[in-house]
Amino acid sequence: MNELNNTPACQSLCESNPNRTTEINDTPFGHSRRTALKGIAAALATIGASSMATAAQAASKSYNVCKTTDVPVGSAKMFAINGQPVAITQPKKGTFKAFSGWCTHQQSPLAFGVGPIQTSGANMVCPQHGATFSTTSGAATGGPARGSLTKYAVKVSGTQLSITV
């Protein structure tokens, strides 16, 4: 795979093919108050303001997203949860992982809408510039992205998958 980074070649690709470029505001996903509060909670907990962090963390909520059969083994699928893109993977049978659906390179979604996310081996592939992320850990495994995807808690109850964001 041809790795691109935030260079003139990368920018040239976006500028020469505007139909391939997707701005955050052109997607069905937007930033929510809940997402902002969750980030504030993490920051407050980091600096030791635990009572304020507890209040902000209370803004997190669990959502029933899909059935376990909706995400085949070795695949990744994008869902919209409270207006946010969330990638759910099943890297091995019975093991489900959930991550933010925003690529850490330029904050474009890992899929154009709800549905399958392109994978290559054990990696999710961003359609914008080809960045890759582990389906197991969310770690960036190929450029141009360098940062890991935000992880979300997954709960399996029978055949139901729930995600806490």
N, C-alpha and C positions, 0 to 999 in steps of 0.2 A: 504494500500500500504506500502511496506517495504521501509522506508526512508533510503537512503544511504548518506554518506557525504564523504569528502575527507579524508578518513581513510584507513588503510591497507585493510579493507574489500572492500571498493570502488575500490581501486587500484587492488586488487586481482580479482575482477569481470572483470575489463578491460583486465588484463593480461591473465586470464583463458579463455576469449572468444574474441580473436582478431578480429573475423568477426563482432562483434557487435560494436567495437570501430571504429569511423570514425575520421580521422585526418582532420583538416581544409583544408589542401592541397589536400585531396582526394575527396573533394566535388566540385560541379560545381560553388561554390561561392568563390570569392576572395575579398580581400580588395582593394578598388579603391582610386584613388586620390581624387575624389569627397567626399568620406566618410571621408578621412583624413582632407580635408579642412573644412568640416562641423564641425568636432570636434574641430578644431583650432578656428573656428568662435565662437563656444560656450565658449571656454576658454577665448578668447580675450574679449568677451562681459562681462564675469564674472569679469574680472579684470579692466574693464572700458576702454579698447582700442577700442571704438566703430567704428572709421573709418576703422581700420584694420578688425574688425569683420564684418562690412558691406560688404567689398570686399570678404572676405572668404565665407560669407553666400550666396553671389551671385552665388557661385558654386553649390548651391542646385538647383535641377531641378524637375519639375513635370512630371510624367509618367502616361499615360493611361494604366491601368493594366488589368482590366477585366470588365465584366458586373456584375451588382448587383445580378443577378440570379446565378452567378458562386460560390457565397459564401452563402450557405443556413443559415437560422436563427439557432443559437445555434452551429455553426460550426466554424472551422478555416481552412485556406488553405494557403499553402506556394507558393510564387511566386519569381522568380528571376528578380530583377530590377537592371539594370546596374551592373550585376554580383553579387549582394548582395541578401541574402535570406530575404524576407519580409513576415511576417505573417499577413494575413488580416482576421479579425473576424467579425461576425455579432451577437453580444450577444443578441440583441432583434431586432424585425422587424424594418428595416429601419435605424438602427444604425450600422455604420461600423467603425472599429478601425484598425489601422495598427501599427505593432511593428517590431523591428529587429527580424530576424529569428534565431539569435544566442542565445543559452542557456547561461545564465550568470554563470553557474557552471564551465564548461570547454570549452566554446565556440564551442560546437558542434551544428549542425543545429537541429531545432525542428522537421524537417521531413527529410527523406532521399531522397532529390530531390524535384522537384516541385510537388505539389498535396496536398491531405488532411493531416492535422495535427491531431494526436490523441487527443481527448478531453475526459474529465471526468467531467460531470456536466458543470460548468462554467469555467473550467480550460483547458489550453493546457498542454499536457504532453510531456516532452522531452523523446525521445526513448533511449537516452544513459544511463541515471541513474534514470529516473523517476521524475525529478524536475517538478513542476507545476507552471503555470503562469495564472493569471486572463485574461479571454478573453475581459474584459471591461477595465482594467487599465494597464495590463502588469506586475502588481506586482507579485513578487514571493510569492506563496501561500503554497509551500511545498518544503522541502529540496531535494537534497543538495544545490540547488541554493539559494542565499540570496538576490541578487540584482534584481531590476526590469528590464524589457526589455525596450530598447530605443523606444520612441513613435514617429510616423511619422504622418504628417497631411494628412487627407483623405478628398477628395472633391467628392461629388456625383452630376453629371450633367445628369439628366434624368436617364438612366440605366447604365451610364458609371462611373466607379470608377477610380479616379486619386489619386496618392500618391506622396507627395513631400519628396524626400530624399536628 
